[in-house]
């Protein structure tokens, strides 16, 4: 099956382009809504202004009538402040009650001779009127003296002129373009700030992949997630470096551990073959050779058992048992061979069923008890405390000794395969597979094995096992 190589883009380019696209779409929508709102508001404002202008003109005509001059003279069309302010210059007519035009601000216009009767018959101050496929707005205001209507001030202007907006659209366009540039610049610099530490981590990962763990990552980022990413990566690189050094050291240690008994056996048997030793001394050499062979056999068995668990090729016979009985049997079997050790066992108050492989659990207990005994060498009163506790979902088995404890810098690695502490490395033979194998056995049974605490006063390991709720 062929997998097409997808083109990869940088984080900065990816987010900047998509944010810019989203920003542009959003701003276009806002611009359209704003343009519609500006057009609608401008139309309403100009119609209101035309109404005020018509009313003002009617008032001036009435005032002039009281003073004596004839109504309808062109002096009434002199004031244009409102028209200039709102960029409008409507056709303005002064008409009598019959609709005849007495005066206008300029000749021609949509009406000639007289105003259409439909305008006068309609009582609305603001009306719409269609003439020659052009939509006009009509504003009329009565000229009244002593309650009698002498005529009307009528203003005509097309809807197109009333809705025309130039300056506002220009300002809106400048604002929208400014927001787009500002938004793009903001996301560009923010993406750059975010992508820079990620690029540095990617380069450092490549460096680690090539086997160089000496990385230098500045961690001055104020963002919590970026800070945690860099900190976690540096910790990972440090642990990988330490594990790589341990792997090399442990491989040499395992080779030495297997080579030592082979060398001893070879030397002893060669001495017997060459008859360097005879009689009782030869038997003693033979006994030593057999002991060395047994030790090597045990190490090889540990390797095979660990490989089986690591490859999921193992047999686990899960059965329902009372956890008190299983632990008590395991402790009793071990204590028979180590009568010098005092063990305090605290069982659960009532029988509690668990789904467990008793042989595998005994294997874990044996390993923990052996480690506890080794930790308490030369102790005046060696005591091992074993406590069973339970909660709603699991059983806890604590194995506590009063030994010298595990050094703090060694604690994170005790469950690593082939790891052996500095003291064990030189005092005791072995491959360092006891705790890793025990942890795997516990996990296969649905539980776990952890180091609960360790200090100079002693060490406590805890086995977790799930309850059988069926």
Buried (B, 14 or more C-beta within 10 A) or exposed (E): EEEEEEEEEEBBEEBBBEBBEEBBEEBEEBBEEBBEEBBEEBBEEBBEBBBEBBBBBBBBBBEBBEEEEEBBEEEBBEEEEBBEEBBBEBBBBBBBEEBEBBBBBEEEBBBEEBBEEEBBEBEEBBBEBEEEEEEBBBBBBBBBEEEEEBBBBBBBBBBEBBBBBEEBBEEBEEBBEEBBEEBBEEBBEBBBBBBBBBEBBEEBBEBBEEEEBEBEBEBEBEEEEBBEBBEEBBEEBEBEBBBEEBBEBBEEBBEEBBEBBEEBBEEBEEBBEEEEBEEEEBEEBBEEBEEBBEBBEEBEEBBEBBEBBEEEEBEEEBEEBBBBEBBBBBBEEBBEEBEEBEBEBEBBEEEBBBBBBBEBBBBBBBBBBEBBBBBBEEBEEBBBBBBBEBEEEBBBBBBBBBBBBBEEEBBEBBBBBBBBBEBBBEEEBBBBBBBBBBBBBBEBBBBBBEBEBBEEEBBBBBBBBBBBEE
